[in-house]
Amino acid sequence: MQIVVIISCTLCLLFLFYSIIPTVIIRTCGWGITQKVKGENRIALTFDDGPNPEYTTQLLDLLKKYQVKASFFVVGSKVKSNSDLVKRMHQEGHTIGIHHFQHISSWLMPPFILRRQLYLTEQAIKEYTNEKVTFYRPPWGHFNVFTLFLSKNYHIVMWSHIFGDWKVKNCRQTLLDELRLATERGSILLLHDCGETLGADQEAPRYMLEQLEVYLQESKEKGIRFMTLNEMKRIV
């Protein structure tokens, strides 16, 4: 029994030092990551977890309607099955970055798996855009002890504002008000155009899009300007 306890404690400590502690340190200290862009007078809209054939299509239509350029962190396995959407993102001037080949936390991946997740997603994006992939955001914002080294060829972009829009309740009750308060220039806003990931409500993007349209209309009236990550001078 004592041996089992020792082994369990050892495994917990290894997991802690491999995953949770590096994540806390990197995100608290801002080592090697961008959470906000100082000196910019525009806001970056970013979307994770897609592409999704239903909601990403509606999102691209909405962005086109309001002449807003955004940035998408895509799941590589979805890129191949939604190649037309990825081509459209690229053709319409949006930035496309890596969000792993499967939506798996870096906490659960040894280094060789993480390296392959990055490589496969980059190759999937390049196949349909024919351009170098510059940006990376790990799912859930999770890092492990090897992440900064393995992703040294990319700019790791996190966020300054996150809204819990993967839940229908949050989209209906708080999202619009929180978007309205996220007015500081250089902010990086995180939303989601797919509800198929662990812990998300499948229909959440539908309600996110409803609130986003109100926000974009109000932003247009107020003269708020948006940018892609490629346009952020300090990180390109």
Phi, psi and omega in degrees: 000319181296321179296319179299317179297316180297315180296318180297317180294321179296316179296320178297318179294318178298316179297318180300313182283336179280326192235297190291314181297313176302321179298313181297315182294312183298315184284328178287316182273343181074024182293121172068013182228160175244123179248343181195154182244110180287145176087356178267145178252017179234171181244143178255122171269126178232148183229132181250160164087350179273194005278151176239130187300329180273303190280325178293324175300313179296322179296314179298321176299318181294315179297321178295319180302319183260008177055047180248134175259139183227185179229139184239127171259109192258153174271122189303322181294334178277339179298314184295326181271354178226045186298327180297324179291321179294317176300319180295316176308311183295313183295330182268008170089015177274155177270141181238126180234177185271137175223039184071158180284322166243154181281077184238139179292141175296340177298334187259005187243129169292165187302321183292329177288317178299316178302318181290322177301318179293314183297312183297321180291318178300316180295323179296317179294314182297329180300327185252353178242337181059032179227155178296139177267126189252330192244151182215136171226117180289140177307137182062006183069027182269134176242159165236181188295342181258354190302311184298323179290313184290336181253023185295343179275000182238159167272120178274118183246121177261236182200158172259336181223131175229140196241000182065030185283005174280357176246131180303318181303315180294320179299318183286324192259326190232340190301310185298315179298321180290323175297318180298329181277344183274069189256351184292129183294145184087000180289149175243112184263135182249122174230176185227131180254019176210136181249027185263002184271164182303126177090353182265154171272130187301327182267004183304319180300330178302315181282328174301316182296324178298315181288324180297321180297319177299316180298316181293322178297314179295322180295321178298317180293328181272352180080019177289134183250146181241161181213160171272167177295328177298337181270355179282104191302326188284345185236016176241000000 
